[in-house]
């Protein structure tokens, strides 16, 4: 079957007619904490996102991996990152997924979408591993895990220190990274034409180095975040960066309205993991450290932990006229978006993609308000967590397993492992079955490469 015939078959299978197939704007914040945003009563002023949550679907139990590369791997592939090897379970600049892996971009491209990324890739920093090799028509931003918002550089002395690129070609550009990424995304979503588009915007905000232009700091004039001036200034930079992120999202919405695309555009927003409460700045530039940074309360834990504060994140979906306002309490996993969106537009790769994620569109819309219990497996180099229904087990390499009943203890205050031996055994059995599917061996061609 030739490519044109294959495309015709894919379109014929769609539950939506070609003219109804939505544009998809997928926005990923970096290290955004549960209580950094307005709709969770946090310190950050986020009026644009608050409105999108209020008028859309708040995804109250949206689970991700506890750090960046693994979440992005699951998002792009629909699979748990450990399936690809240990290099996909940690923040890394190695190739996370084999070339040829069916990705969110390649699957949507097969259904007739034009596909773009503006922002942070972090799934492979070498020329052969760029987003264009995984289904994106265009790519812009950084190939590495982060960069200074002003210099656009990675870590000093790292082989990937220079990382700002367009379609894999490194270049230098003046300006603030968040502003530049937003401008690139705006250019792509307003370029016109009848072809539906997929715009993936993985912002660097609010990952360290934490800073934003002065106009966003002025939004907090008169606010005292801490008696310690160093901590006050640290939290001020964080709040300003949160508000800058929010303002850029507001610009996206305004552009969609101005160009008549708003009611045919699905917006999905998530963070890649929970926030980090304080950290040093290791990147090339002059931004200070951040000793008083993100806030995950009342959730337990933070980035790089398997507690809810590390893996349950700020998330929502908004599509006027299609998604009615409300809160989705059913657990969703970041790896669900590929099967969910491919199901929505009627596209699926040939063969078995071996997705771990599920098509959760009916849960997102509220048509299935109480879906059957499902398993969410989250692996980390130092252990694993597994959710099934209302129960959650955490098993680290050091220490005894912990068991929580999230229906009565969503903040993980009471470990029930000692009193619920039968449930603990059941949950560990489910966890072991998932762990057995992971590949513990790094691909041979990656072993001697710098991370």
BADRENBA-694645 format. One record per residue: residue in one letter; y, x, z of N, C-alpha, C, O, CB in turn. Coordinates in steps of 0.05 Angstrom, whole numbers, plus 5000, padded with zeros to 4 digits. Glycine has a CB too. Example, Ala and Ser with C-alpha at 12.3 -4.5 7.8 and 13.67 -1.06 7.14 Angstrom:
A488652645156491052465156493452645156493452855169491152265181
S495552575142497952735143500152585157502352685161498852825114
This chain:
X497650175000500050005000502550185000502750365017500049815024
X504450134981506750304981508750215003508350015016508150284953
X510850385006512650335029514050065027514449935047514750565030
X514849985002516249734999514449495006515349305019517349704970
X511949514997510049295004509449285033509249065045507449334988
X509249525046508849525075511149405090510749245109508349815084
X513649465082515949355094515949055091516648905110518549475083
X515248955068515148665063513248525082513748315092514548605034
X510948655086508848545104509948535132509548345147506248705102
X511248755141512348765168514348545172514348415193513549035173
X516148505153518148305156516948025156517947845171520148325133
X514847985141513647715140512347645167512047415173511547715118
X511547855182510247805208512247745230511447665252508548035215
X514847785225516847765246517147475256517047285240519447865236
X517447445283518047175293520847095287521546855290517547175323
X522547285278525247225270525547255240524447445229527247395285
X527047075227527647115199529347365196530647455215529046875187
X529247495172530647745168533647725175534747905188530447825139
X534947505168537747465174538247435204540547475213538847225159
X536247365220536547325248535847565265536247575289534847085257
X534747775252533848005266536348135279538248205265532448205247
X536348185305538748275319539248565315537448725311538648215348
X541848645316542548915321541648985350541648805367545548975316
X541049235355540149305382541849545391541749755380537149385382
X543349495413544949705425543549775452543649625471547949615430
X542350005453540850095477542450315490542850535479538050195469
X543450265514545150455529543550555553542550395569547750315537
X543550815556542150935580544251105595545351295584539751105571
X544751035620546351205638544551415650542051385651547651035660
X545751635658544251855669544751895699547051945707544952115654
X542751865715542951895744544751695758546051755777543952175750
X544851455748546451245760545051115783542751025780547251025739
X546251125807545051025831545350715833547150595822546251155855
X543550605849543450315853546150195862547049985853541250235873
X547450335881549950245892552350385882554450405895549850265922
X552150495857554450615844556050405829558350465820553650845826
X554950165825556149975807557149725822556249665844554149885786
X558949585809560149355822558249125827558448995848562349255805
X556449065808554748835812552648865834551348675842553248775786
X552449105845550849155869552549205893551649295914548949395864
X555149135891556949175913557549455919558249525942555749045938
X557449635899557849915903560750005901562549835898556250065882
X561150265902563850375903565150395875567650405874563850645915
X563550385854564750415827565850155816564649945820562650525808
X568150175803569349935790568149915762568650085745572449965789
X566549695758565149665733565549385722563549235719562149725736
X567949295716568449015708567048935682566148705679571348965705
X566749115663565549045638562549005641561448805631566049265617
X561249185655558349145660557848915679555948765675557149405672
X559548875698559248645716559248385700557648195705561548635737
X560948365680561148125663558648095646557647875643563648145645
X557648315635555148305619552748215636551048065627554548575607
X552748305661550548225680550947925686548947775686550648385706
X553347845692553847565700553247375677552247155682556847535708
X553747455653553247275630550647335616549947205595555547315610
X549047515626546547585614544247585633544247425652546647865601
X542247755629539847765646539948015662539648235652537347745628
X540247985688540048215706537048285710535548115719541448155734
X536348525704533548615706533348755733533748995737532748815683
X532548585753532748675781530648875789531049025808532648425799
X528348865775526149055782525449205757523249175746523748905794
X527249365747526849525723526049805732527649955743529349525705
X523549885726522450135736522550355714522050295690519650105746
X523050595722523150825705521651055718520551025739526150905698
X521751285705520651525718522851645736525151575732519751735696
X522151815755524151915774525952125764527952205777522752015798
X525452235740527252425727527452375697526052205686526252715733
X529252525684530252455658528252475634527752275621532552615651
X527152705629525352735605523052535606522552405586524153015604
X521752495629519552295629520452015623519051875608518252295656
X522751925633523751665627524251635597523551435585526251595643
X525551835585526251825557523751825539523651705518528052055549
X521651975549519151975534517851695534517051605513517152175547
X517751565557516651305559518251105543517150925530516551205588
X520951125544522650945529522150965499521950765485525551005535
X521951215489521651255460518851195451518451095428522351535453
X516851245467514051225458512550975467510550905455512551465468
X513550835488512050615499509650705515507950535523511150435477
X509450965520507151065535508051215560510251305562505551265517
X506251225580506851385603507051675595505351775580504651345625
X508951825605509452095594507252285599506852465583511952205607
X505652255621503552435626501352435605499652615604502352375652
X501252225588499252215566499652445547497752525533499451945552
X502152555546502752765526502453045538502653245523505552725516
X501953065564501653335576503753375598505653215600501953545556
X503353585614505153625637508053685629509853655646504053855654
X508553785605511253845597512953595595515453615595511253985570
X511753365593513253105592513652985619514852765621511852915574
X512753105640512952995667515253115683515853035705510453035682
X516653315672518853455685521253465667520853455642517953735695
X523653505678525953555660525353815644524954025656528553575677
X525453795618524654025602525954005575526653795565521654025599
X526354235563527354255535525154315515525654365492529554465533
X522654295524520354315507519954055492521153845498517854395522
X518254065472517553825456515953635474513753705483516053885430
X516953405480515653225499513353075485511153045497517553015510
X513652995460511752835445510952975420512553115408512852555439
X508452955411507653075385509352955362510052725363504653025380
X509953125343511153015318509252815306506852855305511853245298
X510352595296508752385285508252155304507151955297506152495276
X509052195330508851975349510551735340512851775333509652075378
X509351495342510951255336513051225358512351205381509151005333
X515551215350517751185369519250925365518850795345519651425367
X520950865384522650635381524250645356524650445342524450605406
X525250885349526850925325525150895300525950745281528251195325
X522851015299521251015274520050735269519850645247518951215276
X519350595291518250325288520450135278519949975259517050225314
X522850145290524949975280525850045252526549875236527349995299
X525750305246526450395218524550275198525350195176526450695216
X521950255206519950135188520449835183519549725163517150175199
X521949715201522649435198525349385185526349165185522549295226
X526449605174528949575159531449635173533649585163529049305148
X531249745197533649815213534650095205533150265198532949815243
X537350125206538450395206538550485235539150315253541250405192
X538050735240537550825267539251065274539451255259534550905271
X540651055297542551265305542251325334541551155351545351175298
X542851575341543051655369545651805373546251985357540551825378
X547051745394549451905402549251955432549351765448552151755395
X548852205440548552275468546452485473546152675458547952025484
X545052445495543152645505540352585495539352355499543152645536
X539052775483536352745472534252825494532852645504535952925447
X534153075501532453185523529453135519527953105538533253055549
X528653125493525753105487524853335469522753325456525252835473
X526453545468525853785452528453895441529853765426523953705429
X529054155449531654265442531554455418533654565411532754415466
X529254485406529154665383529554505357529154265356526354815382
X530254645335530954505310528754325299529454115288531554705289
X526254385303524154215292523653975309522053795301521654375290
X524853955332524253735351526653535354526753385373523553845378
X528553545336530953385339530353085335528253025324533153485318
X532252915343531752625339531052545311529552355307534152475349
X532252685291531752615263528752645256527852515237533452785245
X527352805271524452845266522752615277520352605273523453115277
X524052445293522652225306523751945298523451755313522952255336
X524951935275525651665264528651605264529351385255524251465279
X530351775274533151725273534451815247533952035238534551855297
X536051635235537451705211539651915217540052105201538751465198
X541051885239543152075247542852135277541951965292545951965241
X543752375285543752445313546252615319547252765302541152605320
X547152585344549652725352549652745383548752555396552152565342
X550652965393550852995422549553255431550253465420549452765436
X547753245451546453485461543453445458542353235460547153545490
X542153675452539153675451537953725478535653655483538253885431
X539453855496538553925522538853695542539753475536539854175532
X538153755567538253555588540953475598541253245607536753645611
X542953645596545553575605547553775593546753965579545753565636
X550053725598552153915589554653865604555153635613552553895558
X556354065607558954035619560553835602560553855577560454305622
X561953645615563453445599565753555583566753425565564453225617
X566653805589568953915575568154145557569154165535570954025596
X566354315565565454545548563154465530562654595509564654775565
X561654255538559354155523557054365524555254365507560054095494
X557154545543555054745545553054675567553554535586556355025551
X550654795563548354755582548654975603550855055610545554775566
X546455065614546455255636546955535626546055615605543755245651
X548555685641549355955634546856145631545156155648551256075654
X546756285608544556475603542056345593540256485585543956615628
X541956085592539555945582539555965551541655965539539555645590
X537255995539537156025510538255775495538855785472534356065501
X538455555510539555305498542455255508543355025508537755065504
X543855465517546555425528548355275508549855095517547755695535
X548255345483549755205462547954975452545855035441550655385439
X548754735455547054505450548354275436546954085427545854405476
X551054285433552454055420551854065390552154275377555554075425
X550953845379549953845352550553595337551253385348546953895352
X550353615311550153375293547853415275547653615259552853335277
X545953235276543453245260542053525263541053635244544053195231
X542153625288540753875294542254125289541254345296538253885279
X544554105277546254345271548354375293550054205297547554325243
X548254605307550054655329552954695318553354815297549154895345
X554854595333557654635326559354605351558454505371558554445304
X561854695349563754675372565654445366566454395343565354935376
X566354295387568154065385569754035410568654055432566553805378
X572353985408574053945431573853655440573353475424576954015424
X574253615466574353345477572353295499570653465504573853145455
X572653065512570852985534568352865522568452705504572252785553
X566052945533563452875521563052565521562152465500561153005537
X563752435542563352145543565052005522564251815508564052025571
X567552095518569351985498568252035470568351855453572152105501
X567352275465566352345439563852195431563552095409565752645437
X562052165451559552015446560151725440558951605422557652035470
X561951605456562751325451564051295423563451095410564651235473
X565651485415566951465389564951475367565151325347569051685386
X562951645370560751655349559251395348558651305326558851895355
X558551285371557151035371558750815359557750645343556350955400
X561350805365563150595353563250625323563250415309565950615365
X563250865313563350905284560850785271560950665250563551205277
X558550825284556050735272555750435274554650305255553650865286
X556550305296556150025299558149855284557849615281556149945328
X560249985274562349835259562549925230564449855216565049865272
X560450065220560650165192560149955171560650005148558750395189
X559249715179558949495160556349505146554649675151561149505140
X555949305128553449275114551649065126552148975149551949545114
X549748975111547948755119545548855135544148695147547048595096
X544949115134542549225147542849215177544949305187542049505137
X540849115192541049125221540949405231539849585217538848955234
X542049465254542149735264541049755293541049565308544949845263
X540049995298539150065325540950305333540750515322536050135326
X542550255354544350465364543450545392543750385411547350375363
X542450785395541550885421543751075432544451275420538751045418
X544750995456546951145467546151245495546751115515549550975469
X544751475497544051595523546451765532546552005526541451755521
X548251645547550551795557549652015576547552005589552451605572
X551352235578551052435599551952325625550952405646552552695591
X553852145625554952025649552751875663551351705650557351835643
X552251915689553952055708552552305719552852375742554751875731
X551052435702549652685710551652905716553852915704547652775687
X550853085734552553315739552753485713550853495697551353495761
X554953615707557453625722559053365721559453245700559253855710
X559853275745561053005748564053035746565353155763560252875775
X565152915724568052925721568852725699567152655682569153205715
X571352635699572352445680575352495676576652615694571752155689
X576452405654579352435650581052305672580052125686580152315623
X583452395675585152325698585652025699585951915721587752475697
X585851885676586451605677584351435691584951225702586751495649
X581951535692579851395707579951455736579151285753577051465695
X580951685744581351745772583551575784583451495807581952045776
X585551515767587851355777587051065784588450935799589951345755
X584750975774583750715781583150695811583050475822581250645765
X582850925824582150925852584451035870583951115893579751095857
X586851025859589151095876589250925901589050685900591851065860
X589551055924589550905949586850875962586750775985590850645945
X584750945948582050915959581251175974581551395963579950855937
X580251155998579351386013576351376015575251196029580751396041
X575051556002572051556002570851706026568651646034571051675976
X572351896037571252056059573552196073575552276060569052256050
X573352246099575352396114575452686105577652806106574852376144
X573252796098573053066088574253076060573252936042570153176088
X576453226055577753216029575953316006576153215983580153386029
X574153496012572253595991570353365983569853325959570653836001
X569353226003567453005997568952775984567952635967566052916023
X571452725993573052515980573352575951573052395934575752485994
X574152815944574552895916572052875900572052805876575753175915
X569752945913567152925899566552635892565752575869564953045917
X566752455911566152175906568252055887567551875871566152015933
X570752145888572752055869571952115840572151945822575552175875
X571052365835570152435808567852265800567652175776569352735807
X566052215818563752045812564551755805563751645784561752035835
X566351645821567251375816568751355789568451165774569151285838
X570351565783571751565758569851585734570351455714573751805757
X567751735737565851765715564351505711563751425688563851995721
X563651365733562451095731564250905716563350755698561750985759
X566850905723568750725710569250805681569650625664571350735725
X569051065675569351145647566951045630567350935608569451455644
X564551065641562150955628562550655623561950555602559651005645
X563550515643563950225641566050165620565649975604564850115668
X568150315619570250275599569250305570569950155552572650455604
X567550505566566450555539564650315531564650235508564850815538
X563050215550561449975544563249745537562549585519559549915568
X565449715552567349505545568449535517568849335503569649505564
X568849785508569749835480567649755460568249645439570550125477
X565149795466562949715448563049405445562949305422560249805459
X563249265467563248975466565648875450565348695433563248855495
X567948995455570348905440570048955410570848795394572849055450
X568849185403568449245375566449045362566848965339567349525371
X564348975376562448775366563848505362563248375342560048745385
X565448435380566948175377568848185354569047995338568448105403
X570248415351572248445330570948435302572248345283573848705334
X568548535300567248555274565248315270563748325250565748815272
X565348125287563647885284560647925288559047775277564047775257
X559948135303557148205307556048125335553748165341556748495303
X557848025352557047995380554647825384552847895400559347885396
X554547595371552347405376549747485362547747345366553147125367
X549847685346547347785334546648075343545348225329547447775304
X547648145367547048405378545948385406547248265424549648575378
X543648485410542348505436543248765449542848985438539148495434
X544348745473545148985488543149015511542648835527548048955499
X541949255513540149325535541349565550542149765537537249385525
X541549555576542649775592540649845614539549675627545449695604
X540350105618538750205641539750475649541050615633535750205634
X539150565673539350845681536650975677534650845676540350865710
X536651245674534151385669532651435695530251485695534651645655
X534051425717532851455744534951395764537251325757531651745748
X534251405790536251355811538251575813538051785799534851315837
X540351535829542451735832541651955851539751935867544951595842
X543152175849542752395867545152415885547452405876542252665851
X544652435911546752395931548552635935550852595945545552315957
X547752865928549353105930547953335915545553365917549953185959
X549553505901548253715886550353925877552753885877546853605861
X549254165870550854385860551154355829549554225816549554655867
X553254475819553654475790552754735778553854945785556654415783
X550654735761549554975750550255005720549055175706546554975753
X552254855711552854855682555355015676557055055693553154565672
X555655105651557855275642560355115641560654935624557255405615
X562255175659564855035660566155065687565255225703564354735653
X568154905692569754935716569654685734571254665753572554985709
X567754505730567554275747566354355774564354495774565854055733
X567454265796566454335822563654215828562654045812568354245844
X562454305850559954185859560453895868562753805869558754345883
X558353755873558553465881557053415907554853315906557453285858
X558253485930556853445955556653155964555053095982558153605976
X558352985953558352695961558452535935560552485924560752625980
X556052475925555852385897554952095895556551905899553952555882
X552452045888551451775883550551635908550351765930549151795863
X550051375906549151215928546951025919547350875901551551065941
X544651035933542350865925541850645946540050485941539951035922
X543250645968542850435989542950155976544550115958544950466012
X541349965986539549996009536750096002534950096018539249726023
X536350175977533750275969533250545982535050705987533550305938
X530750595987529850855999529551065977528651005955527250816015
X530451305983530051525965532251565944534251415945527451485951
X531851755926533851815906532351935882529951945881536052005917
X533952035863532752175840530652375849530952505869534952315823
X528552405833526352595838524552515861523152685871527552865842
X524752265870522852155889521451915877522551795858524252085916
X519151835888517751605878518351355894517151145888514751665879
X520151375913521051135927522850965908523651065887522551205953
X523450725916524950535899527650655890528550605868525350275913
X528950805908531550915901531351125878533451185866532751045924
X528951225872528651405850527751275824528351375803526651615857
X526351045827525050935803525850645796525150545775522150945806
X527250505814528250235808531250255803532750345821527650035832
X532150175780534850245771536450015762535449795758534650455749
X539050065760540949865749540249815720539949995704543849975751
X539849555713539149485686539849195680539849025698536149535682
X540349145654540848865646540448845616540349045601543748775653
X540248595606540148535578542048315572542348125589537248455569
X543448325550545448125543545448065513545648245497548348215552
X545047805507545147715479546147425479544647235483542247735466
X548747395473550047135475548546925458547946975434552947145467
X548146695469546846475454543846485454542546295446547846475427
X542746715462539846745462538746785490536746665498538946975445
X540046965506539147015533541046865552543446925554539147315539
X539946675567541546525585542046685611540346845618540146255592
X544246645624544846795648542746755670541646525673547546715659
X542046965684540146945705539047215713539647415701537846755697
X537347215734536147455744533247465738531847265743536647485774
X532247685728529447725722528247875746528848115750528947875695
X526447745761525247875784522547995778521548145795524947665807
X521447935755518848055748519148345743521248435732517647905723
X517248515751517448795746517348865716515648765701515248945760
X519149025707519249125680519049435681519849555701521749035664
X517949555660517749845659519149945635519149815614514749935659
X520450185637521950285614520250305589521250285567523150555621
X517650355592515850365569515250105557513950085536513250495578
X516249885569515849615557517749575533517149395516516349405578
X519849725530521849655510520849695482521649535464524349815514
X519249885477518149925450516349685441516949565421516550185447
X514349615457512749375449514449125449513948945433510349345467
X516349105467517948855469519748825445519848615432519648855494
X521149035438522949015415521549015388522348875369524949255415
X519249155387517749145362516548865358516448765336515449355361
X515748735380514748465378516948275370516548085355513548375404
X519348315381521648145374522248145345522847935333524048225390
X522248385332523048405304520648405285520948405261524648655300
X518148395296515848375279514848635267513848635245516348185258
X515248855281514449115271512449245290512749225314516849295266
X510449365278508449515295507349735278506749695254506249325305
X507049975289505850195274503050145266501549995279506050455289
X502150275244499350245236497550365256498250565270498950385208
X495150255259493350355279494050275307495950115311493050645277
X492650385326493150315354495150515366494450755369490450315371
X497550435373499450625384498850695413500150875424502250505383
X496950565426496050625453498350595473498750765491494950905455
X499950385469502250345487501250275515499350115518503950115476
X502550385534502150305562503950075569503349915587502550545581
X506250065556508149855561507149595549505349585532510849925549
X508349375558507549105549509948965536512249035541506548935573
X509248775519511348605508512248405529510748225537510348445482
X514648455540515648295562517948105555519548035572516448475585
X518148035529520447875520520547605535522747515542520247835490
X518247485539518247225553519147255582520347065593515447095551
X518547475594519547525621522547575621524047475638518147765634
X523547715601526447775599527947515594530047465607526947965576
X526947335577528347085570528146885593529846705595527246965545
X526146915610525646715631523646505623523046325639528246585639
X522646515598520646325589518146345606516846145612519946365559
X517446595614515246635632516546745658516646985662513146835620
X517346565675518846645699517046775720518046915738520246405711
X514446725720512646835739510146945725507946835727511746615760
X510547165710508347285695506147385714506647435737509347505677
X503747415703501547515718502147795729503647945716498947515702
X500947865752501448135762500648345742498648325728499848175788
X502348555740501748765721501949035736503049055758503648765697
X500849235724500849505736503049675724503449675700498149635732
X504549815741506550005732505750275745505550305769509449925741
X505250465728504350735736506550935732507550955709501750815721
X507251085752509451275751508451545761507851575785511951175767
X508251745744507252005752509552205755511652175743505252105731
X508952405771510952615778509252875782506952855790512652545804
X510353105777508853355781507653375809505653515813510453585775
X508953255829508053285856506453035867505853025891510353335874
X505952845849504452615858504752375839505752415817505352535886
X503952135849504151905832504751655849504351655873501451855816
X505851455836506151195848505050985829504951025805509251135854
X504050765841503050545825503750285838503450245862499950565822
X504850105822505449835831503449645817502849675794508349755824
X502549455833500849235822501548985837501048965861497749305823
X502648795823503648555837505848635856507848775848501448415852
X505648555881507648625901507048875917508548955935507948395920
X504849005910504049235926504749495911504849515886501049235931
X505249705927505949965916504650185933504750175957509050005915
X503350375919502250595933503550855922504150875899499150605928
X504051045940505151305933503251515944502551505968508051345944
X502351695927500551905935501752175925501852225901497651865925
X502552345944503552605937501452815942499352765955506052665954
X501853055931499953265935499753345964497653435974500653515917
X501953315978502053376007502453126022504152956015504253586014
X501053086044501352846061499452626053498152626032504152746059
X499252426071497452196067498751996048501151986046496752066094
X497051836034498151626016499751426033499251386056495951486001
X501751296020503351096033503050836017502750835993506351176034
X503050616032502650346020504850166030505450146054499850236028
X506050016011508149836017507749556004506749535982510949946008
X508449356019508449076009511349016001512948936019507248876030
X511949035976514749005968515748715970518148675970515049105939
X513948525971514748245974516148196001517848026004512348055971
X515348356022516448326048518048566057519348566078514248276068
X517948776041519149036049520049186024519049396018517049206066
X522049076011522949185986524449455990524849605971524848995972
X525149516016526449776021524549986032525450196041528749726041
X521949926032519850116039520250246066520150486070519750336018
X520650076086520950166113518350186129518250336148522949986128
X516350026121513850016136511450096119510649956101513449726148
X510350316126507950416113505450276124504950286148507650726116
X504050126107501749966115499050096110496949966112501849696102
X499050356103496550486096494550476118492150446113497150776088
X495450506143493550516165492450236173490250226184494950626189
X493850026166492949756174491749596151490649376155495249606186
X492049686126491049546103489249726087489749796064493449446085
X487049816100485250006088483949906062483650056043483050086108
X483249656061482049536037483949536014483249615992481049256043
X486449456019488449445998489149725989489549775965491049306008
X489249916008489850196000487650305982488250435962490050366026
X485150245988482950345972483150215944482750355924480250275985
X483749965942484049825916486249955900485950005876484549525921
X488550005912490850115898490350405889491150475867493350105916
X489050555906488350835898486350835875486551015858487250985922
X484650645874482750625852484250565826483650695805480650405857
X486150385827487750325803489350575795489650635771489650085809
X490450715815491950955809490251165796491051295776493251065835
X487851205806486051415795485351345766485051525749483551435812
X485051095760484351015732486651085713486151155691483750715731
X489151055722491451125706491651435704492151535682493951005717
X491351565726491551855726489551985707490152195695491151965754
X487151865705485151975687485951965658484752115642482551815691
X487851805651488751785623490852005617491452045593489951515618
X491952135637493952345632492552595622490252645628495552395657
X494052755607493053005596494153225614496553275614493853055566
X492453365629493453575647494153845634495154025646491453625669
X493553865607493754115593496254115575496553935559491154175577
X497854315578500254335560499354415532497554585529502254535572
X500554305511499854385484500154685481502054815491501754245464
X498254805467498055095466500555225454501255445463495655175449
X501855095435504155225422506655215439508655325432504655085396
X506555085462508855075480508755265504510755305517509154795490
X506355375509505855515534507755745539508455805562503055605535
X508555895518510056135522513056095514514556295512508856365505
X513855845511516655795503518355745527517455645547516755565484
X520955815526522755765548523255465551523455315532525455915545
X523555385576524055105582527055045581527854815585522955025609
